[in-house]
Amino acid sequence: MSTIPHATRCSMRRLSAGTMALAGFVVALLAGMQAENPTGRVIVTAIVALVACHIAGTILGMVIERVLNEHQLAVSNEYRQEQETHEVSSEEDSVIPEATEVEPEKKAA
């Protein structure tokens, strides 16, 4: 089926989850510090944002993986069809028609 190892296939999911989690954590941390909230509240809010963004990133990564897999399948099917039509056309070109004797035209005397 696929020559891509499992760890590589799951990388998009992990990458998007980690990136979104880190971004959510940093945004919540900076927003809490900017609003001059107590430190404990800022950290708890940032951790909640980290978990929520990790879940959202995992879902987004799964969607991206599915779209990429479907695209890869469509491209490989298209390539396979191209190869089949190319093989059929090259087989038709390689067939040599049988030689037929052509009668010379008779001249009217």
Secondary structure, 3 states (H helix, E strand, C coil): CCCCCHHHHCHHHHHHHHHHHHHHHHHHHHHHHHCCCCHHHHHHHHHHHHHHHHHHHHHHHHHHHHHHHHHHHHHHHHHHHHHHHHHHHHHHHHCCCCCCCCCCCCCCC
